[in-house]
Amino acid sequence: MKILQEFKTFAMRGNVVDMAVGVVIGGAFGKIISSLVSDILMPPIGVLTSDVDFSGLRVVLKQASVDTAGKTVPEVAIAYGSFVTAAVNFLIIAFAIFMVVKAMSYLRRKEEASPPPPAPAKEQVLLTEIRDILRAKA
């Protein structure tokens, strides 16, 4: 029974719940960024680069061959094109995330730009009232 109580205490801690919320929101945000990249950013980039596909680029170290038993031995190659494609995709996604975070920071700063002035202290309010009363008597 004590283990269940300890687990309940652990699971209901603020940090664990906050982390769970962060993971769920992060997954949803990842889908938004993926859609932004694949549906909005990549089509114009594809037009600009004439749909160049780097994923097929590779250096063949050993050609495919057929061994004595008639089995096909696949080629041995360094597929650097896949790496280039992944690196370009990473840069595009990182830039998209940077722009989204920058826009959110700008909106947050704009929202918090001018906080209201602090309320006067009780003593100051009291002195103001006394001053106004003395002015009215004079």
QUIQUIJO-V623316 format. One record per residue. N is the residue number from 1. RES is the residue in one small letter. SS is DSSP state (a for helix, b for strand, c for the rest). Layout:
# QUIQUIJO-V623316
n = [N | N]
res = [RES | RES]
ss = [SS | SS]
This chain:
# QUIQUIJO-V623316
n = [1 | 2 | 3 | 4 | 5 | 6 | 7 | 8 | 9 | 10 | 11 | 12 | 13 | 14 | 15 | 16 | 17 | 18 | 19 | 20 | 21 | 22 | 23 | 24 | 25 | 26 | 27 | 28 | 29 | 30 | 31 | 32 | 33 | 34 | 35 | 36 | 37 | 38 | 39 | 40 | 41 | 42 | 43 | 44 | 45 | 46 | 47 | 48 | 49 | 50 | 51 | 52 | 53 | 54 | 55 | 56 | 57 | 58 | 59 | 60 | 61 | 62 | 63 | 64 | 65 | 66 | 67 | 68 | 69 | 70 | 71 | 72 | 73 | 74 | 75 | 76 | 77 | 78 | 79 | 80 | 81 | 82 | 83 | 84 | 85 | 86 | 87 | 88 | 89 | 90 | 91 | 92 | 93 | 94 | 95 | 96 | 97 | 98 | 99 | 100 | 101 | 102 | 103 | 104 | 105 | 106 | 107 | 108 | 109 | 110 | 111 | 112 | 113 | 114 | 115 | 116 | 117 | 118 | 119 | 120 | 121 | 122 | 123 | 124 | 125 | 126 | 127 | 128 | 129 | 130 | 131 | 132 | 133 | 134 | 135 | 136 | 137 | 138]
res = [m | k | i | l | q | e | f | k | t | f | a | m | r | g | n | v | v | d | m | a | v | g | v | v | i | g | g | a | f | g | k | i | i | s | s | l | v | s | d | i | l | m | p | p | i | g | v | l | t | s | d | v | d | f | s | g | l | r | v | v | l | k | q | a | s | v | d | t | a | g | k | t | v | p | e | v | a | i | a | y | g | s | f | v | t | a | a | v | n | f | l | i | i | a | f | a | i | f | m | v | v | k | a | m | s | y | l | r | r | k | e | e | a | s | p | p | p | p | a | p | a | k | e | q | v | l | l | t | e | i | r | d | i | l | r | a | k | a]
ss = [c | a | a | a | a | a | a | a | a | a | a | c | c | a | a | a | a | a | a | a | a | a | a | a | a | a | a | a | a | a | a | a | a | a | a | a | a | a | a | a | a | a | a | a | a | a | a | a | c | c | c | c | c | c | c | c | c | c | b | b | b | b | c | c | b | b | c | c | c | c | c | b | b | c | c | b | b | b | c | a | a | a | a | a | a | a | a | a | a | a | a | a | a | a | a | a | a | a | a | a | a | a | a | a | a | a | a | a | a | a | a | c | c | c | c | c | c | c | c | c | c | a | a | a | a | a | a | a | a | a | a | a | a | a | a | a | a | c]
